[in-house]
Amino acid sequence: MSFEEQQEAVWRVALASYDPREMRVWMRYLEECNPAIRCTGYRTSQTLLRRLEQGDVDVLCLLYTSDAA
């Protein structure tokens, strides 16, 4: 991959979480850190699995929120 192609590359990141607030925070953080990142949030496994099978995801992040303090 050439330097120009790397500059134009977009990482399609799938974030999966039952906590919509946590997911929004991480989506915003990742996209602000790197403009080449495009996040999509998923709260159901069926939709996420379909996207994975279609090859529409480059990176998968499973977010776990513990209630223990």
C-alpha positions in Angstrom: 0.0 0.0 0.0 1.4 3.4 -1.0 1.7 6.3 1.3 -1.2 8.1 -0.5 -3.4 5.0 -0.2 -2.6 4.8 3.6 -3.6 8.5 3.9 -7.0 7.8 2.3 -7.6 4.6 4.2 -10.6 4.5 6.5 -10.9 2.1 9.4 -14.5 0.8 9.9 -14.8 0.2 13.6 -17.7 -1.6 15.1 -18.4 -1.0 18.8 -20.7 -3.3 20.6 -22.2 -2.5 24.0 -25.4 -2.7 25.9 -24.7 0.7 27.4 -25.6 3.3 24.8 -23.9 6.2 26.8 -20.6 4.3 27.1 -20.7 3.5 23.4 -21.3 7.1 22.4 -18.4 8.3 24.5 -16.0 5.8 22.9 -17.3 6.5 19.4 -16.7 10.2 19.9 -13.3 9.6 21.5 -12.0 7.3 18.7 -13.3 9.5 15.9 -11.7 12.6 17.4 -8.4 10.9 17.9 -8.1 9.8 14.3 -10.1 11.2 11.4 -9.6 8.0 9.5 -11.8 6.1 12.0 -15.5 5.6 11.2 -17.4 4.1 14.1 -20.7 2.3 14.1 -22.4 1.3 17.3 -24.3 -2.0 17.8 -26.6 -3.0 20.6 -27.8 -6.3 19.1 -25.7 -9.2 18.1 -27.8 -10.1 15.0 -27.1 -6.8 13.2 -23.4 -6.9 14.2 -23.0 -10.5 13.0 -24.6 -9.6 9.7 -22.1 -6.7 9.2 -19.2 -9.0 10.1 -20.3 -11.6 7.6 -20.6 -9.0 4.9 -17.0 -7.8 5.6 -18.2 -4.3 6.5 -16.0 -4.1 9.6 -12.2 -3.7 9.9 -12.0 -3.6 13.8 -14.4 -5.0 16.4 -14.4 -3.6 19.9 -16.6 -5.2 22.6 -17.2 -2.8 25.5 -17.8 -4.2 28.9 -19.1 -2.0 31.7 -18.8 -3.3 35.2 -21.2 -2.1 37.9 -18.8 -3.0 40.6 -17.2 0.1 42.2 
